[in-house]
């Protein structure tokens, strides 16, 4: 059955509004996605009918909240094909998940001269925590450069791996370029030299089916809000033996088995990494987002997004003053317009109800490598975008060009 995008759009009440007197054209999905009514209802349902702290009390509400909270964890495990829900750690988002690994694994296991391999297209969230680890341990950061097409230079990557490489931390899909990286190959290269692998899936989970066991990565991180769930909730998946061997990164309530003034025994996985009251509503909301997505035909959604990408790339290519950066394939397209500051174009687009993002997209080293001092314009899609959104953007760009 073909997808009925207009019907699906009704699930996202925010899309029906006008902005600056024009129908909203939301093309900033790489920054955050909109939430279906099912997610909004799940948040409401929890706060209206189940609000209680989890894992603590003997009363009925706490039991219900705990059940819903842990059911959401199991849904995440299924969603990414994790072998066991205990390998799913709740965090505030991808950033916090990477910080957890950096502080707990990186600070403990890395030492002077060890190498951390990143890529030139990483988000700051997958750079800065490793810089902190390098500064504290004496480990060294190495960077996989880009080809002329702004893709990862796999020949250079192969030469960068050595017995000194202890960690590969790399994005599955680039937020700034919309490039799907060959993570499977890179993970295999890392394994061949005994390095641990972390995949930043923040831009992947909303577009692709992810199977952490097929990838065979050691860690996989993502944020709920980029896959139709609430803000403030995210996930660290890790291989069990690694997680078991890692010390807690934050301490306090919820993460303990026994406390006296002399010593503390920490809880088991996943609780040893979840100090304090967690984002219960956020986890339940993310579970609802997974239920929502799972009820749809994800292959059909991906095919629809692919069509939108083709339409967008063809339309942009037909505008003589537009330069597309790299070869985008998934979710986002970055581009610049000759002689015009991206921010000025975005402001004109906003006046037409069109939401895009401008700037460095939290990837300053990438912008430096590509010599894009003013950053780029970025249009990023989700499955609820329709062909009219792309038409509106292309028309908006033409109008902006006439303005300048
Ligand atoms: N990694 C990538 C590739 C991203 O695009 C983002 C957010 O834009 C992050 C990490 C950080 O995600 P969050 O801010 O939700 O922690």
Boltz pocket constraint, residues with backbone or C-beta under 6 A from the ligand:
constraints:
  - pocket:
      binder: B
      contacts: [[A, 30], [A, 31], [A, 92], [A, 93], [A, 94], [A, 95], [A, 96], [A, 123], [A, 125], [A, 126], [A, 171], [A, 173], [A, 174], [A, 175], [A, 200], [A, 202], [A, 203], [A, 223], [A, 362]]
      max_distance: 6.0
